Amino acid sequence: MSIDLKQLKYFLAVAEEKSFSRAAERLHISQPPLSQQIMKLESELGVKLFARTTRTFELTVAGKALMNEATDLLAKMRMTIDTIRQIDRGEVGRLRVGIVGSAMWGPIPSLLEEFQTKFPRVTWTLHELGPTLQYEALRAKQVDVGFWREPRLNEDDLKNDNLRQELCFREDVCVAINEHHPLAKQEAIELMDIADEPMLTLALDKSPFPRYLLQCCVNAGFQPTIFQEASEPQTLLAMVGAGLGVALMPETTSRIGWPGVVFVPIRTNPPSANLYITYTTQDDAPVVRAFLNILNPPARAD
């Protein structure tokens, strides 16, 4: 049996119009090919769909049944096609976003809000993970995109793992200082100004970012004295507020307004806290494409 959607469409037009001539006009075709398609459909089904006389033109019982079924079938097909097109545009699906905690103090919340507004049928979830765990999750397809800071990954490693990394938001590092410290009164300081201060840092074994910051200190001319490490930025700020040392933090951290802490810019060659997005290049993921398109193109680096 070979029945196509066009034949059903033609049949419905005739059934609704109760006239081959009016149906042909509605379908923008001539009447002979329309009649041929209906005859072919009847032949394939082995039933008569229309009871024709010189005065009447009615659906048979089989024709009425087919009209109901064909109407539902074509409606479902239209819905299926619409859903497929929405999926291809990234309007339907799920997005799993890996993220470092400090990124939520910057532009990421507004980015997610815009994405939700434009793609309300996409379900998205946040997974707060360090860069190393995000990298493994991306490789294992447990997250779809990942956000973390400097340093940028090696291009060869990215290529070997079918990943791509793009710069999405530029940001500098500032110094978090206790409000009573003399440096807190400065509009800006040099990195060398904190050479003798106890350094508070994120755990060095969980992320390359704090190790990168320590290397920036070395490049500036001093080896920092690490007083304490912590897993969360909030813990560092609490220690700074208690006067236990200073910490190098992304500038957006200042939005927290932590009690007893002042955030002072670095005047010359501040280390960068640039935020990168990483995603797989192996699969065609329309939802990921849609998410990437939310990012401001001029801010993205190839």
Secondary structure by P-SEA (a helix, b strand, c coil): ccccaaaaaaaaaaaaaccaaaaaaaacccaaaaaaaaaaaaaaaccccccccccbbbbcaaaaaaaaaaaaaaaaaaaaaaaaaaaaaccbbbbbbbbcccccccaaaaaaaaaaaacccbbbbbbbccaaaaaaaaaaccccbbbbccccccaaaaaaacbbbbbcbbbbbbbbbccccccccccccccccccccccccccccccaaaaaaaaaaaaaccccccccccccaaaaaaaaaaccbbbbbcccccccccccbbbbbbccccccbbbbbbbbcccccaaaaaaaaacccccccc
